[in-house]
Amino acid sequence: MKNLFKILLFSYFFASHLMVSAQSNSATYPVKPIKIIVPFGPGGIADLTARVVGQKLSTKLGQSVVIENRPSAGGIVAGEMVAKSDPDGYTLLLMSNGTAVSSAIFQKLPFDPLKDFEPVSTLGYFDIGLFVNQNSPYKNLPELITFARANPGKLNIASINIGSTQHLATELFKNLGSLDIQVVPFNGTPAVITALRGGQVDAAVEILGPMVPQVKSNAVKLLAVSGKKRSAFFPDISTIEQSGIKDYSASSWNAIAAPAKTPEKIITLLNQAINEVVKDPEVKNKLDEIYVESQGSTPKELRNLLESDIKRWSMVIEKAHIPKQ
């Protein structure tokens, strides 16, 4: 009986120590470097966004923010790494619309995007555009849509790999517009640009960033953007919805998430810091250079965004008969 009492007493004090320690850690957070795990290689929009935000976040929090690239199919390696990390706020995930796509297209993931992460905040949005060759007969998107409806099966639109956001955005355009068009996937943006400039395809759907030099050199023309609102970088260009495809929206985004069960105090502190950082003029200017519109959010808004994107891309994948991986 005495031994049992001692064990219970020890367990109580040990648990109390852990609770006090956890509270102390969240109260003094951060006390060491923070890692942001990026599920893409260096040099892409996600990586550059993470580095711009991370640098300023480091100054604000008084600790180094280290960017670690862990590229893999569907962002699985990065997602699993963060999901299985200690929920202490020191290992974060660069989440994106790609996380939603992975949830929709993979039969099974080693993590649940909605259950295994605590959303923190969005960092920014970057539009996808619908482009044509500069010599295209289509002067605007309504003209292209009119031709497609009058000539079923004759219009073809390029995108990158099957299952990519660009590919699914093209399938969404086809589905919501009730259009009989051919979606032609290419292995990467350079191949899409070559095909569009060479007249091998009628149009292309691609992220704005890598296409802007083509637009500025008058090699290709931007007909419409994919977001719910017009791009801040091309305010004179209509959205796809404004051009006649009702309920169309397919913007790309980047965000920060932490492992599930990360203390609420840490999530709140990170959320406040990130929202201040993305409003910083220096950060906004640097993100403008890669055509990312900086914008923070509440954790709830990020969760709602992720949930709605998972539903949207699941519907597109099902209707396009894209086999799950």
PAMARRO-124647 format. One record per residue (C-alpha): residue number from 1; residue in three letters; z, x, y. Coordinates in pm, whole numbers, plus 32768, in hexadecimal, padded with zeros to 4 digits. Each point is the difference from the previous one (the first is absolute). Layout:
nuvex drentor z x y
NUM ALA Z X Y
...
END
This chain:
nuvex drentor z x y
1 MET 8000 8000 8000
2 LYS 805A 811C 80ED
3 ASN 7EB4 80AA 7FB4
4 LEU 7F43 7EBE 8041
5 PHE 80B8 7FD9 814C
6 LYS 7FA6 8165 8060
7 ILE 7E91 7FC5 7FA9
8 LEU 7FF4 7EC0 80CD
9 LEU 80B0 80A9 8123
10 PHE 7F11 8128 7FF2
11 SER 7ED3 7F15 7FEE
12 TYR 807C 7F42 8131
13 PHE 8030 8139 80D4
14 PHE 7EB4 8093 7F88
15 ALA 7F43 7EC0 805B
16 SER 80B2 7FF1 8150
17 HIS 7F9E 816B 8043
18 LEU 7E93 7FB3 7FB0
19 MET 8007 7ECF 80E4
20 VAL 8099 80C4 8121
21 SER 7F0B 811D 7FC1
22 ALA 7ED5 7F11 8004
23 GLN 807D 7F5D 8140
24 SER 8038 8156 809B
25 ASN 7EA2 8074 7F9C
26 SER 7F5C 7ECA 8098
27 ALA 80D2 8023 813B
28 THR 7F9E 816C 8038
29 TYR 7E98 7FE4 7F81
30 PRO 7F36 80D6 8010
31 VAL 80AD 8148 7FAF
32 LYS 7EDC 80AD 7F51
33 PRO 7E80 8000 8004
34 ILE 7F47 7EBD 7FB2
35 LYS 7ECA 7FFA 7F23
36 ILE 7EE0 7F0D 802D
37 ILE 7F30 7FF1 7EC2
38 VAL 7E92 7FB9 804F
39 PRO 7F2A 7F78 7EE1
40 PHE 7EC4 809E 8090
41 GLY 7F7F 8160 8037
42 PRO 801E 80C5 8145
43 GLY 7F19 7FAC 8121
44 GLY 7FD3 7E8B 7FC5
45 ILE 8075 7EEC 80E8
46 ALA 8143 7FC2 7F3D
47 ASP 8058 8172 7FFD
48 LEU 7FB2 8032 8171
49 THR 80C2 7EC6 8061
50 ALA 812E 8074 7F37
51 ARG 7FF6 8157 80A4
52 VAL 7FE0 7F7B 8164
53 VAL 811D 7F08 7FCE
54 GLY 80CF 80F3 7F31
55 GLN 7FF8 810E 810B
56 LYS 8088 7F19 810D
57 LEU 80F5 7F5C 7F0C
58 SER 808C 8158 7FB4
59 THR 8051 8033 8170
60 LYS 809F 7EA8 801D
61 LEU 80D8 801D 7EC7
62 GLY 805B 816F 802A
63 GLN 7F89 805E 7EA2
64 SER 7EBB 8087 7F73
65 VAL 7F0C 7EFE 7F79
66 VAL 7F2F 809E 7EED
67 ILE 7EB3 7F6A 7F91
68 GLU 7FBB 8028 7E8D
69 ASN 7EA8 7F9F 7F7D
70 ARG 7FF5 7F6C 7EA0
71 PRO 7EA0 7F71 7FD9
72 SER 7FAB 7F3E 7EC4
73 ALA 7F41 7ECC 7F8E
74 GLY 8096 7ED0 80A4
75 GLY 8115 80CF 80A0
76 ILE 80C2 7FE3 7EBB
77 VAL 8099 815E 8001
78 ALA 808C 7FE0 8162
79 GLY 8078 7E9C 7FC8
80 GLU 80B6 8055 7EBE
81 MET 809A 8136 8099
82 VAL 8098 7F3E 8122
83 ALA 8063 7ED1 7F2F
84 LYS 80CC 80E5 7F1D
85 SER 809A 80CC 811B
86 ASP 8167 7FDA 8073
87 PRO 801A 7EDE 80F8
88 ASP 8096 80DD 810D
89 GLY 7EEA 7FFD 8105
90 TYR 7F8F 8164 7FC0
91 THR 7EC8 7FAE 7F34
92 LEU 7F13 7F04 809C
93 LEU 7EAA 7F77 7FA2
94 LEU 7ECC 7FEE 80DA
95 MET 7FA3 7EA0 7F98
96 SER 7EAD 7F66 804F
97 ASN 7F18 7EE0 7FB3
98 GLY 7FA2 80DD 7ED8
99 THR 8157 7FAF 7F6E
100 ALA 7FA1 7E90 8003
101 VAL 7EAD 804B 7F65
102 SER 80A4 80CA 7EE8
103 SER 80EE 7EE2 7FB7
104 ALA 7ED5 7F16 7FE3
105 ILE 7F10 80DB 7F3B
106 PHE 80DF 80B8 7F08
107 GLN 8076 7F42 7ECE
108 LYS 8147 80BF 8004
109 LEU 80A8 80E9 80F8
110 PRO 8135 80D9 7FC6
111 PHE 809C 7F4E 812A
112 ASP 8000 7EAA 80A6
113 PRO 7F88 801B 816B
114 LEU 80D1 7ED2 8065
115 LYS 813F 804B 7F3D
116 ASP 801B 817B 7FF3
117 PHE 7FDF 8049 8175
118 GLU 80B4 7FA2 8140
119 PRO 7EFE 7FCA 8115
120 VAL 8051 80BC 8141
121 SER 7EE4 7FD6 80FB
122 THR 7E8B 800B 8030
123 LEU 7F77 8132 80B8
124 GLY 7EA7 7F89 8060
125 TYR 7EC4 7F42 7FAB
126 PHE 7E9B 807A 7FE0
127 ASP 7ED5 7F1E 7FE8
128 ILE 7EE3 7FF5 7F0C
129 GLY 7EA9 7FBE 8094
130 LEU 7EB5 7F70 7F8D
131 PHE 7EE7 80EE 8061
132 VAL 7E84 7FFF 7FF9
133 ASN 7EF9 810B 8040
134 GLN 7FA8 8024 8170
135 ASN 7EA0 7F84 7FB0
136 SER 807B 7ED1 7F3E
137 PRO 7F5D 7EB2 8050
138 TYR 815E 7F65 8016
139 LYS 807F 8011 8166
140 ASN 8147 7F54 7FAE
141 LEU 80C4 7F82 7ED4
142 PRO 7F94 7E91 801A
143 GLU 7E95 8075 7FD9
144 LEU 805A 80C3 7EC5
145 ILE 80BF 7ED5 7F73
146 THR 7EDC 7F17 804D
147 PHE 7F0E 80E6 7F47
148 ALA 80EB 801E 7ED5
149 ARG 801F 7E86 7FDF
150 ALA 7E87 7FCB 801F
151 ASN 7FB2 8119 7F08
152 PRO 80FA 7FF6 7EDF
153 GLY 8028 814A 7F48
154 LYS 7F28 80CC 80F0
155 LEU 8109 8096 80E5
156 ASN 80CA 812B 7F86
157 ILE 813A 8093 809B
158 ALA 8091 8158 7FB2
159 SER 816F 8054 7FD6
160 ILE 80C3 8116 7F59
161 ASN 8091 7FF4 7E9F
162 ILE 8041 7EBD 7F43
163 GLY 8163 7F8E 8041
164 SER 801D 80B5 8150
165 THR 806B 7F3C 8133
166 GLN 7E9F 8020 808B
167 HIS 7F68 7F79 7EBF
168 LEU 80F3 7EDD 7FF1
169 ALA 7FC8 7FB7 8172
170 THR 7E8B 7FE2 7FB0
171 GLU 8048 7F1A 7EDA
172 LEU 80DF 7F2E 80E4
173 PHE 7EE1 7FE6 80FB
174 LYS 7F19 7F90 7EE6
175 ASN 80FE 7F05 7F7A
176 LEU 8074 7F5D 8144
177 GLY 7E9D 7FF1 8085
178 SER 7F7D 7F6A 7EBA
179 LEU 7EF2 810C 800C
180 ASP 7F1F 806E 7EE2
181 ILE 7FEC 8172 8058
182 GLN 8007 8146 7F3E
183 VAL 8131 80DF 802F
184 VAL 7F9E 816B 7FBC
185 PRO 8125 80F2 7FCA
186 PHE 7FD1 8173 804F
187 ASN 80D9 812A 7FAD
188 GLY 8091 8044 8157
189 THR 7FBA 7FCA 8172
190 PRO 7EFB 8118 8027
191 ALA 7F26 7F59 7EF7
192 VAL 8024 7EAF 80B2
193 ILE 7F96 809A 814B
194 THR 7ED5 80AB 7F60
195 ALA 7F8C 7EBD 7F5A
196 LEU 802A 7F37 8140
197 ARG 7F4E 80FB 80DC
198 GLY 7EEC 8028 7EFD
199 GLY 7FBF 7E8B 7FE9
200 GLN 8064 7FEC 7E91
201 VAL 80F2 7EE5 8052
202 ASP 7FF7 7EEB 8103
203 ALA 8167 8027 8076
204 ALA 8148 80AD 7FB2
205 VAL 8172 7FB1 8010
206 GLU 80DA 812B 8056
207 ILE 8136 806B 80C0
208 LEU 7FB8 8031 8173
209 GLY 8081 8166 8020
210 PRO 7EF7 80BF 7F3A
211 MET 7EEB 7F1C 8080
212 VAL 8043 8022 8175
213 PRO 7F3B 8149 8023
214 GLN 7ED8 7F4C 7F5E
215 VAL 8021 7EE3 80FB
216 LYS 8022 80EB 8129
217 SER 7ECB 80C4 7F95
218 ASN 7F3B 7EB7 7FE7
219 ALA 7FBB 8037 7E8E
220 VAL 80AB 7EBC 7F97
221 LYS 8074 7EC4 80B0
222 LEU 814D 7F4B 7FDF
223 LEU 7FC5 7E8A 7FD6
224 ALA 8164 7F85 7FCC
225 VAL 8164 806C 7FAF
226 SER 80D8 7F7C 7EE8
227 GLY 814D 7FB4 80A8
228 LYS 8091 7EBB 8080
229 LYS 7FCB 807D 8162
230 ARG 7EFF 80E1 80A5
231 SER 802E 8175 7FE7
232 ALA 80AA 80A6 8128
233 PHE 7EFA 8111 7FDF
234 PHE 7ED4 7F14 7FFF
235 PRO 8071 7ED1 80CB
236 ASP 7E9A 7F83 802E
237 ILE 7FC3 7FE5 7E89
238 SER 8050 7EB3 7F5B
239 THR 80D7 7FD9 7ECB
240 ILE 7F5D 7F8E 7EBD
241 GLU 80BD 7EB7 8023
242 GLN 7F7C 7FCE 8161
243 SER 7EA3 803F 7F76
244 GLY 8012 7EDA 7F12
245 ILE 80CF 805A 7ECB
246 LYS 8132 7F1F 8018
247 ASP 8159 808F 7FA5
248 TYR 7F75 8160 7FD3
249 SER 80F7 811E 8038
250 ALA 8009 8152 7F54
251 SER 80A6 8103 80DE
252 SER 808D 813E 7F6B
253 TRP 8160 806F 8057
254 ASN 8104 810E 7FC5
255 ALA 8177 7FCF 7FED
256 ILE 8146 809D 7F8F
257 ALA 80D6 7F82 7EDF
258 ALA 813C 8082 7F57
259 PRO 807D 7FDB 7E9A
260 ALA 80A2 7EB3 7FAC
261 LYS 8177 7FEC 8042
262 THR 7FF1 80F0 8126
263 PRO 8126 7F9D 80E0
264 GLU 7FAB 7F03 810D
265 LYS 8091 80E3 810F
266 ILE 7F05 8110 7FA5
267 ILE 7EDD 7F0A 7FF8
268 THR 8067 7F7C 8157
269 LEU 8022 815E 8092
270 LEU 7EAB 8069 7F79
271 ASN 7F5E 7EBF 8075
272 GLN 8081 8029 8162
273 ALA 7F9A 816F 800B
274 ILE 7EA0 7FBD 7F7B
275 ASN 7FC7 7EDF 80EF
276 GLU 8061 80E0 8122
277 VAL 7F22 811B 7F81
278 VAL 7EC3 7F2E 7FD8
279 LYS 8029 7F88 8169
280 ASP 8015 8166 807F
281 PRO 7ECD 804D 80DC
282 GLU 7FC7 8150 7F57
283 VAL 8003 7F62 7EA6
284 LYS 7F20 7EE1 8070
285 ASN 7F04 80F6 8094
286 LYS 7FF6 80D3 7EC4
287 LEU 7FD0 7ECD 7F23
288 ASP 7EF4 7F80 80ED
289 GLU 7F3E 813F 7FB3
290 ILE 7FE2 7F96 7E93
291 TYR 7FC6 7E91 805F
292 VAL 8153 7F87 7F89
293 GLU 80A8 7EF8 80D8
294 SER 8173 8057 7FF5
295 GLN 80E2 7ED7 7FBE
296 GLY 815A 7FDF 7F6F
297 SER 80A0 7ED1 7F5A
298 THR 8141 7F78 7F71
299 PRO 8047 803C 7E8D
300 LYS 7FC7 7E8D 7FC0
301 GLU 7EAD 8007 80AD
302 LEU 7F97 8126 7F28
303 ARG 8070 7F4B 7EC4
304 ASN 7F3B 7EC9 8067
305 LEU 7ECE 80D9 8043
306 LEU 8017 80A3 7EAA
307 GLU 802F 7EB1 7F51
308 SER 7ED7 7F5F 80B3
309 ASP 7F1E 812B 7FB5
310 ILE 805C 7FFC 7E8F
311 LYS 7FA4 7E8E 7FF0
312 ARG 7EBC 8035 80C1
313 TRP 7F83 8125 7F30
314 SER 8068 7F5D 7EB8
315 MET 7F27 7ED5 805D
316 VAL 7EDA 80DE 805F
317 ILE 8019 80CC 7EBE
318 GLU 800D 7EC3 7F2E
319 LYS 7ED9 7F58 80AB
320 ALA 7F2E 813E 7FFD
321 HIS 804A 802B 7E89
322 ILE 8073 8164 8039
323 PRO 80A8 8079 7EBE
324 LYS 816A 8069 8024
325 GLN 804C 816B 7FB9
END
